[in-house]
Amino acid sequence: MIELERHYSVHEVAEMWGLSAEKVRKMFQDVPGVLKIGFTSTSKKGRKPYVTLRIPASVLARFHQDWSAGLGLKIQGSRRAV
């Protein structure tokens, strides 16, 4: 039997960390290991791209450890590191 790692939604992480879902989405959208579910092209009958993120517990822990150690990551569209 394969044991699967716990994956968190953007809203779960936002609630745990006291941040907005949009902030968490920006923080994790380009982090290696984060699952992206959905479509990113606009070719689907003119619909906007839509991607759901699922953040593995190990990625969440690594990100938090780096963030706590002062290795803040630059968020796309933001002038300051998070």
KOLSELUM-626711 format. One record per residue (C-alpha): x, y, z. Coordinates in steps of 0.2 Angstrom, whole numbers. Example, Ala and Ser with C-alpha at 12.3 -4.5 7.8 and 13.67 -1.06 7.14 Angstrom:
BEGIN
REC    xx    yy    zz
REC    62   -22    39
REC    68    -5    36
END
This chain:
BEGIN
REC    xx    yy    zz
REC     0     0     0
REC     6    17    -4
REC     6    30    10
REC     1    47     3
REC     8    63    11
REC    -5    76    18
REC    -8    90     5
REC   -16   107    11
REC   -27   118     1
REC   -23   137     0
REC   -37   141    11
REC   -31   129    25
REC   -13   136    24
REC   -21   154    25
REC   -31   150    40
REC   -16   141    49
REC    -4   156    46
REC   -17   170    47
REC   -14   176    29
REC   -26   179    15
REC   -29   165     2
REC   -22   177   -11
REC    -6   180    -2
REC    -3   161     1
REC    -7   158   -18
REC     6   170   -23
REC    18   163   -10
REC    17   145   -17
REC    12   146   -35
REC    30   144   -41
REC    37   133   -27
REC    44   116   -33
REC    33   101   -26
REC    17   111   -26
REC     3   102   -36
REC    -6   112   -49
REC   -23   105   -54
REC   -33   113   -68
REC   -29   122   -84
REC   -17   137   -87
REC   -21   141  -105
REC   -35   153  -111
REC   -39   141  -126
REC   -53   133  -117
REC   -68   143  -125
REC   -61   159  -119
REC   -62   155  -101
REC   -49   162   -89
REC   -35   151   -83
REC   -39   142   -67
REC   -27   132   -56
REC   -30   124   -39
REC   -15   122   -28
REC   -11   108   -16
REC     3   110    -5
REC    12    94     2
REC    16    94    21
REC    35    92    17
REC    34   108     6
REC    25   118    18
REC    37   113    32
REC    52   117    21
REC    45   134    16
REC    41   138    34
REC    58   133    39
REC    67   144    26
REC    55   158    29
REC    58   158    48
REC    77   157    45
REC    76   174    36
REC    77   166    18
REC    62   176    13
REC    56   172    -5
REC    51   186   -17
REC    33   185   -22
REC    29   189   -40
REC    21   206   -41
REC    28   212   -24
REC    42   224   -21
REC    47   216    -5
REC    51   198     1
REC    39   188    11
END
